[in-house]
């Protein structure tokens, strides 16, 4: 999980949420974190195939994201996450982290890359234009997660 600064300029890693066997519990945990960080919108990595087609995991992710949006009442933005884990490993390697250490933080780095990419496209909370999921921009203030 990553959050933006209050101005929506930079993304910072926060934590890696350990998934539980109960999806409802995962949704509630994310909703609590959104309240804790004052989140105004949620960017969800969409694991498409390299071809751009929807993968089985992407379909599950999209359903999960829709439920999260219903539970939190926050706008959800699906964002292409292709190759972000590979890029996260590259960044960690270049920063001098041993490969065996990557597992602990690679998801946080990937989440930061996804959120930063979303914000750089000018689609943040105060952004103009449409997100990859076709969502209208939201004019609220606050952090994105």
N, C-alpha and C positions, 0 to 999 in steps of 0.2 A: 504494500500500500504506500502511496505517495500523496502528498498534499502540496498545494501551491502556497506561495506567500500571499498576503492580503491583496496585493496589487495584481496578482495573476501573472507575474513575470517569470518566476522560477519555480521549479518543482523540487521537493525534498523527499527523500525516502523516510518512511515512518516506521514500519514494521512489516513482518511477514505474518499474515494471519494463518494460523494452523487450522486447516479444515477439519470439521467434525463429521461424524457419520450422518448427522441430522442436518439437512439443508436448511430447515427453518431456524435452527440454532446459528448457523453461519450467517443467515440473513439478519438475524437480531444482533449478532456481534458487529456486523458491518454498520447497521443502523446506529448502534451506540457510538461507534467510532465517528460516524458522520456528525452526530450531535456534539461529541467531545471536541472535534476540530472545527465546528461551525461551517460545515460543508454546505455549499449552495448548489452544487451539481456534481454528478458522478461520471467519470470517464472509465469505461470498461474496455479492456483489451479484447478484441474480437479475433480469435485464432482461426483465420481463414487459411485455406490451402494456399501454397505458393502461387497457384494459378489464379487465385482470387475467388475461387468457388467456396461456398459455405461447407465447412467440414462438419462431421458429426459433433465434435467438441464445440464448434462455433454455435451450432443449433442449441446445445445445452447451455452455453454461456449466454446466449441471447434470451433464453427463457428465464434463466437465473436473474439476469439484469432487469428484465421486465418485472419480476417479482420484487426485486430490490427497489425499483422505482415506485411500485405500488405501496410497499411498506413504509418507505421514507418520505414519499411525496416529493422527491427531488427529481429534476430532469436527468435522464440517462443519455449518455453519448457513447455509442459503440465506436471504437477506434481500432483500425488495423494494427495488429501487433506482430505481423510477420517479421521474423528475424530479430526481434528485440532481445530475446534471450541470448542469441549469438553475439549481438552487439554488447550486451551486458557482460558476457564472459570476456570479450575483447578488452573492454574498459578495465575490468578488474585485473586482468593479466598485465596490461600496460601500467597499471598502478602498483604492480609488484606483489599482488596477492597470489599465493600459491593456489593451483587449481583445486586442491582439496578443500580450501577455505571458501570457495565460491558458493557452494551449496547454501551456506547460511544467509548470504546477502544477495544472490543473483536475482531473486524475484523482486526485491526492493529496488535494485538498480533498473531492472526491466520496467517496473511500474513507473519509476521516475522518467525513463525515456519515453514511455507512452504518454504520460501527462504533459511532459515538456513539448513533445511533438504536437499534441493537440493545441496547446497554448500558442505555439509558434505559428500555427496556421491561422491565428486570429479568431479561433472559435471558442475561446474561453468564455467565462461568464459574461464579460462585457464585450465579447467578440461580435463581429459582423459576419454574416454569411451562414451557410448551412453546414452541419456536421456530416460525416460520412454516412451516418444513419438517417440523414435527411431531416434531422430535428432543427427546428427554428432556434436561433440564438436566444439566450435568456439574459435579461438585463438586470438580474439581481446582483447584489454584491456579496462577496464572501469567497471562501476557498473552494477549490475543486479537489476531488479525491480520485 
